[in-house]
Amino acid sequence: MFVSEVSYGNWITHGSQVEEDAAQACVRAALDSGITTFDTADVYAGTRAEAVLGRALKGERREGLEIFTKVFWPVGPGRNDNGLSRKHIMESINNSLRRLQTDYVDLYQAHRYDYSTPLEETMTAFADIVHSGKAHYIGVSEWTADQIRAGHALAQELRIPLVSSQPQYSMLWRVIEAEVVPVCEELGIGQIVWSPIAQGVLTGKYLPGQAPPEGSRATDDKSGAGFVAGWLRDDVLTRVQQLKPLAEQAGLSMAQLAIAWVLQNPNVSSAIVGATRPEQVFDNVKASGVKLGADLLKAIDEIVDPVTERDPAKTVSPSKRPGA
Ligand SMILES: NC(=O)c1ccc[n+]([C@@H]2O[C@H](COP(=O)([O-])OP(=O)(O)OC[C@H]3O[C@@H](n4cnc5c(N)ncnc54)[C@H](OP(=O)(O)O)[C@@H]3O)[C@@H](O)[C@H]2O)c1
């Protein structure tokens, strides 16, 4: 299956930070600019995000889209409303398909590793979902190299395609490079990376020592502000400002530079980018196909290195299933 190099994700935005008309406009902008790949999850905005995406994509030619969703985080109050047990996976896929108004998703992803469920149980449930036609491919998100290897071996036995890993990856967060990427290259698994612009931070719009711009994620009290807060440190923001002349010299916006940067890694199949308004989508999509030269990559490394996280131990899942 081909995916678009830049894909569109709706975490924090659809059903929460932005109203329905803005969500629809962003999806329209994505479709108009050639994005065919859309990423969501059952848990986003308490299940509302899938429903918004379903409405926004309604009427589009299904064969021209790749729709991804995920299962793991809690979607209800019960002990079985989360995790990767057979019960929850089987229930969650049906609910996701109903909200997305589609008969199948192209990629069904384990949103984290579940230490409370035997991996065999999870992979057998995924196999039944693939064999029933409700998902075409299986993926994982934030799994360690060893977990990916074990999941892949079972997928081979069960004859289902485990094709992707969805980790956080950006100039500021490079924890997959040491272990996850080499194992995935060996196994033929691609990275579909999240937060490639560090939730907006790598666009340079957050300035050190200043209040965040109105209407940005950092001012979204519903949920966004809490998630982006970790990046809003003066040492990070100061370094990001130093990237501006490099982007200008390369004829790129800061967002394009950051997205193009993740796409230079040959193991990265797609960068999932979020947006609150169509102009951002039009800006971001232009990163597709951009080649960054060795000198530019070196200059970027020198600037961000002191604030870049590289420790592979930062790929983590909860130690037990929520509610276990
Ligand atoms: N698997 C996982 O555990 C996981 C976790 C997180 C995300 N994801 C996936 O990855 C997707 C992207 O994540 P993300 O939204 O955190 O990442 P991101 O793409 O790094 O940040 C997106 C946000 O940055 C701002 N922005 C985007 N383009 C901009 C531009 N050109 N100029 C200025 N600001 C711009 C917008 O927020 P404001 O306008 O509000 O500032 C937008 O919502 C999610 O939707 C989801 O599909 C997966």
Ligand as a Chemical Component Dictionary entry (heavy atoms), coordinates in Angstrom:
data_LIG
# 
_chem_comp.id                   LIG 
_chem_comp.type                 NON-POLYMER 
_chem_comp.pdbx_formal_charge   0 
_chem_comp.three_letter_code    LIG 
# 
loop_
_chem_comp_atom.comp_id 
_chem_comp_atom.atom_id 
_chem_comp_atom.alt_atom_id 
_chem_comp_atom.type_symbol 
_chem_comp_atom.charge 
_chem_comp_atom.model_Cartn_x 
_chem_comp_atom.model_Cartn_y 
_chem_comp_atom.model_Cartn_z 
_chem_comp_atom.pdbx_ordinal 
LIG N1  N1  N 0  0.662  7.364  18.051 1  
LIG C1  C1  C 0  0.655  8.296  18.961 2  
LIG O1  O1  O 0  0.807  8.022  20.174 3  
LIG C2  C2  C 0  0.453  9.727  18.554 4  
LIG C3  C3  C 0  0.661  10.759 19.482 5  
LIG C4  C4  C 0  0.464  12.068 19.038 6  
LIG C5  C5  C 0  0.088  12.316 17.718 7  
LIG N2  N2  N 1  -0.120 11.279 16.854 8  
LIG C6  C6  C 0  -0.548 11.492 15.449 9  
LIG O2  O2  O 0  0.281  12.478 14.843 10 
LIG C7  C7  C 0  -0.530 13.561 14.384 11 
LIG C8  C8  C 0  0.232  14.830 14.450 12 
LIG O3  O3  O 0  0.550  15.125 15.804 13 
LIG P1  P1  P 0  0.619  16.612 16.336 14 
LIG O4  O4  O 0  -0.638 17.306 15.959 15 
LIG O5  O5  O -1 1.040  16.598 17.743 16 
LIG O6  O6  O 0  1.870  17.099 15.578 17 
LIG P2  P2  P 0  2.465  18.260 14.753 18 
LIG O7  O7  O 0  2.083  17.990 13.355 19 
LIG O8  O8  O 0  3.881  18.265 15.171 20 
LIG O9  O9  O 0  1.738  19.617 15.260 21 
LIG C9  C9  C 0  0.523  20.019 14.720 22 
LIG C10 C10 C 0  0.087  21.362 15.268 23 
LIG O10 O10 O 0  1.068  22.365 14.990 24 
LIG C11 C11 C 0  0.438  23.562 14.539 25 
LIG N3  N3  N 0  0.804  23.742 13.121 26 
LIG C12 C12 C 0  0.713  22.831 12.109 27 
LIG N4  N4  N 0  1.183  23.313 10.968 28 
LIG C13 C13 C 0  1.583  24.569 11.222 29 
LIG C14 C14 C 0  2.173  25.564 10.415 30 
LIG N5  N5  N 0  2.432  25.349 9.124  31 
LIG N6  N6  N 0  2.474  26.742 10.989 32 
LIG C15 C15 C 0  2.219  26.972 12.301 33 
LIG N7  N7  N 0  1.660  26.052 13.116 34 
LIG C16 C16 C 0  1.353  24.856 12.590 35 
LIG C17 C17 C 0  -1.071 23.340 14.722 36 
LIG O11 O11 O 0  -1.439 23.711 16.043 37 
LIG P3  P3  P 0  -1.915 25.187 16.469 38 
LIG O12 O12 O 0  -2.413 25.911 15.256 39 
LIG O13 O13 O 0  -2.977 24.930 17.482 40 
LIG O14 O14 O 0  -0.713 25.811 17.095 41 
LIG C18 C18 C 0  -1.186 21.834 14.596 42 
LIG O15 O15 O 0  -2.345 21.297 15.194 43 
LIG C19 C19 C 0  -1.776 13.482 15.281 44 
LIG O16 O16 O 0  -2.891 14.134 14.740 45 
LIG C20 C20 C 0  -1.982 12.006 15.359 46 
LIG O17 O17 O 0  -2.603 11.521 14.189 47 
LIG C21 C21 C 0  0.068  9.994  17.267 48 
# 
loop_
_chem_comp_bond.comp_id 
_chem_comp_bond.atom_id_1 
_chem_comp_bond.atom_id_2 
_chem_comp_bond.value_order 
_chem_comp_bond.pdbx_ordinal 
LIG N1  C1  SING 1  
LIG C1  O1  DOUB 2  
LIG C1  C2  SING 3  
LIG C2  C3  SING 4  
LIG C2  C21 DOUB 5  
LIG C3  C4  DOUB 6  
LIG C4  C5  SING 7  
LIG C5  N2  DOUB 8  
LIG N2  C6  SING 9  
LIG N2  C21 SING 10 
LIG C6  O2  SING 11 
LIG C6  C20 SING 12 
LIG O2  C7  SING 13 
LIG C7  C8  SING 14 
LIG C7  C19 SING 15 
LIG C8  O3  SING 16 
LIG O3  P1  SING 17 
LIG P1  O4  DOUB 18 
LIG P1  O5  SING 19 
LIG P1  O6  SING 20 
LIG O6  P2  SING 21 
LIG P2  O7  DOUB 22 
LIG P2  O8  SING 23 
LIG P2  O9  SING 24 
LIG O9  C9  SING 25 
LIG C9  C10 SING 26 
LIG C10 O10 SING 27 
LIG C10 C18 SING 28 
LIG O10 C11 SING 29 
LIG C11 N3  SING 30 
LIG C11 C17 SING 31 
LIG N3  C12 SING 32 
LIG N3  C16 SING 33 
LIG C12 N4  DOUB 34 
LIG N4  C13 SING 35 
LIG C13 C14 SING 36 
LIG C13 C16 DOUB 37 
LIG C14 N5  SING 38 
LIG C14 N6  DOUB 39 
LIG N6  C15 SING 40 
LIG C15 N7  DOUB 41 
LIG N7  C16 SING 42 
LIG C17 O11 SING 43 
LIG C17 C18 SING 44 
LIG O11 P3  SING 45 
LIG P3  O12 DOUB 46 
LIG P3  O13 SING 47 
LIG P3  O14 SING 48 
LIG C18 O15 SING 49 
LIG C19 O16 SING 50 
LIG C19 C20 SING 51 
LIG C20 O17 SING 52 
# 
